[in-house]
Amino acid sequence: MLLLGGTAVVNALTGVNIYAASFLIPLGVIVYTLAGGLKATFLASYIHSVIVHVVLVVFVYLVYAASSELGSPSIIYDRLLEVASKSRVCQEPVSHDGQSCGPVSGNYKGSYLTMLSSGGFVFGITNIAMNFGTVFVDNGYWVSAIAARPSSTHKGYLLGGLIWFAVPFSLATSLGLGALALDLPITASEASHGLVPAATAIALMGKGGSILLLTMLFMAVTSAGSSELIAVSSLCTYDIYRTYINPDATGKQILRVSRGVIFGFGCFMGLLAAILNKAGVSLGWMYLATGVFINSAVLPLAFMLLWRKANAIGAILGATIGCVLGIITWLSVASVEYGRVDLYTTGRNAPTLAGNLVSIISGGTIHAVCSFLWPQNYDWDTTKKITMVEKEKSELSVGEFKEEKLIRAKAWIVKWGIGLTIVFVILWPLLSLAAGRFSKGYFTFWAIITIAWGTIGSVVIIIWPVTESWKTIQSVLIGMFTNDRLMETIEELNSKLHTIMLATPEAERVYLMEKEKAKKKDQSEPDDLIVP
């Protein structure tokens, strides 16, 4: 998805051929992923996230505080009312063909300043269902969770979700509404290809805005691309190659296969993006349709992780049959509603909503029925016996793996996970619905929340990782620019040797004898070199 949107924006901002961009973007990701592996992905993700959030804050403050054309929630509010006004003339030169103009169909009083929207409601449900799929079925999330410290994973993912929400929330409220307030001539097709932020950035900042947005986009696409390369590589090397092809594979063999998969899948990403661009598939279409194909695996995956009766064959059947049923429903609704099946009709709200829901519900239902009829009764203790490719000393303390600690983490996840879900999915929308069409004061309050969320989230994601890892960073810097670390290590070794000698006098005597022999040998070597 990101590669599709990324190539469209790069093409619009720079003029680079869209098919060339489809291959050039993955190429850079392949290089540093091959060189650094998972560690490079983690480091790059942090650096890229810092840049993304810095640019995010710049755009939010630009739209709501610094811009000469907008610059305040009050001005944006007035302009949004004007754009959706019934008295607006929707023809050139006031507006252009395909541009949003006049009251919004399906919105309360035709306004942009409301949450009472039939289209928004349908999209919201589709979005929630689809995002279950993009998280549960994306191995990138699982790889990161497994690699992270157990005591940090659950809090890290929840905090990461809250900070991630600042990106779509703040960008939509700033650059999205900014495009409408500026009355930019953006067509529905251009919006579907992800060009709204680019248009607003250029309108407000000119060339500087395009450079900032291009930088932000490149950081997001390459970070996500690197994560996907590692995820696919992990699946192919450990779950296929090492499990079925070469169970006794060494670390070097697995590394070789892993690098081959990274290179191959990176090229495939570029090829697929080029094919989809040629077919006219947009970012918006792909975003809505993805869930139809992958949502059927969500509940089977959840059952396999949490339910000991979960049946393996049932999971496979649920994922495959659910996917087929979802696709059939998706295409059937498009045909019935619009009389034809093409990119336009299959990307509409009703077909994608039906396909997403049927896919996720049928996949879970089939797996649940199979598991009740033929329970597998899985032994969870086998998860503690996973063998490592090459055994190495873990830096984690024994306490990290205590059962009591994991149980407390589970309770924390349930409490905060369910609590925040209720706030985001139920309470927040209900409070917004009650407002009807937002007043100027309510919209200003909304804008303040947007600015605060984007700013606080950016500060947290930039400073917190550095604070948590400061000791490690300090050690690396000391080792790079001084010899203090080396001297500390030598002194520690001398201390240990001295302790051993004091504990075993015989060892000290043997050491002194060997030292004397070596001294005599060194003294005799010059005499042997004298030529008579």
Secondary structure as UniProt FT lines:
FT   HELIX           2..14
FT   HELIX           18..61
FT   HELIX           62..66
FT   HELIX           73..83
FT   TURN            86..87
FT   TURN            92..94
FT   TURN            97..98
FT   TURN            105..106
FT   HELIX           108..110
FT   HELIX           118..136
FT   HELIX           139..147
FT   HELIX           150..171
FT   HELIX           172..176
FT   HELIX           177..181
FT   TURN            182..183
FT   HELIX           188..192
FT   TURN            193..194
FT   HELIX           196..205
FT   HELIX           207..234
FT   HELIX           235..245
FT   TURN            247..248
FT   HELIX           251..279
FT   HELIX           283..294
FT   HELIX           295..297
FT   HELIX           298..306
FT   TURN            308..309
FT   HELIX           312..338
FT   HELIX           343..346
FT   HELIX           349..373
FT   HELIX           380..385
FT   HELIX           398..401
FT   HELIX           403..422
FT   HELIX           423..427
FT   HELIX           428..434
FT   HELIX           440..468
FT   HELIX           470..481
FT   HELIX           484..503
FT   HELIX           505..529
//
